[in-house]
Amino acid sequence: FSLNEVGTYCQAVHKGNNACAFDLASSFWQVLLESCNFVLVDENGNKWRIKRMPFGVDCASEIMQLIVEELGRMARVHAGLRDDEVSLYVHIDNIMCVGSHAA
């Protein structure tokens, strides 16, 4: 399945002709953790209290997926858009919006 242009992609995923994509920079480091609840022990036995979500933790991707999905829903509501007016596609810290109206 090959798509040569954005318009073709938009038609494939939503009845719209406008799309935008966002990649949240350093997104994992934006999530604050209560440091007392997350401790890392390195290969030398040193203990570290983590204050930001580390990228390599098994559940970090799932947590970030949930956070970004909620951010997308909040943005859609704030913009006054209905579910049938725009489609949001989230993959961890990437968001793609496809809809019929240009912003």
Secondary structure, DSSP 8 states (H G I E B T S, - for coil): ----SHHHHHHHHSS-SEEEEEE-TTGGGGSB--GGG-EEE-TTS-EEE-SB--TTSTTHHHHHHHHHHHHHHHHHHHTT--TTTEEEEEETTEEEEEESS--
